[in-house]
Amino acid sequence: MEEVMMWVITAYQEEETKIYEFKTEKEAKEAFKSIQGYKILTEVISFYNRSVKLVAV
């Protein structure tokens, strides 16, 4: 199983929403300081199992 991790900042500025993606926590926290408005820092972890195959939809 493969683990993919990223950090996301969702920023709400007036009537606009922006999403920023980062590979490391350090990058995200540095950017977090400079982004204006209401913001949320989230760690996103996804697990992929390449041996599982889709057989029907």
C-alpha positions in Angstrom: 0.0 0.0 0.0 1.3 3.4 -1.0 0.9 6.5 1.3 0.6 10.0 -0.3 0.8 12.9 2.1 0.3 16.6 1.4 -0.5 19.8 3.3 -3.4 22.1 2.2 -4.2 25.6 3.2 -7.7 26.8 2.5 -7.9 30.6 2.6 -11.1 32.6 2.7 -10.5 36.2 1.6 -13.6 38.4 1.3 -15.8 36.5 -1.2 -12.9 34.4 -2.6 -11.7 31.0 -1.6 -8.2 29.9 -2.5 -6.5 26.5 -2.0 -2.8 26.0 -1.7 -1.0 22.6 -1.8 2.4 21.8 -0.3 4.5 18.7 -0.1 6.0 19.4 3.4 4.7 20.7 6.7 7.5 23.2 6.9 6.6 24.7 3.5 2.9 25.0 4.5 3.6 26.6 7.9 5.9 29.2 6.3 3.3 30.1 3.7 0.5 30.1 6.4 2.2 33.0 8.1 2.0 35.2 5.0 -1.5 34.3 3.7 -4.1 36.9 4.6 -7.7 36.3 5.8 -9.3 33.3 7.6 -7.3 30.2 6.8 -7.2 26.5 7.7 -4.1 24.2 7.5 -4.9 20.6 6.9 -2.8 17.5 6.6 -4.1 15.1 3.9 -3.1 11.5 3.8 -4.2 9.1 1.1 -3.6 5.4 0.9 -3.4 3.6 -2.5 -3.4 -0.1 -2.9 -2.2 -0.7 -6.4 -3.2 -4.4 -6.3 -6.9 -3.5 -6.1 -8.5 -3.4 -9.5 -11.9 -1.8 -10.5 -14.0 -4.5 -12.2 -17.4 -2.8 -12.6 -19.0 0.6 -12.2 
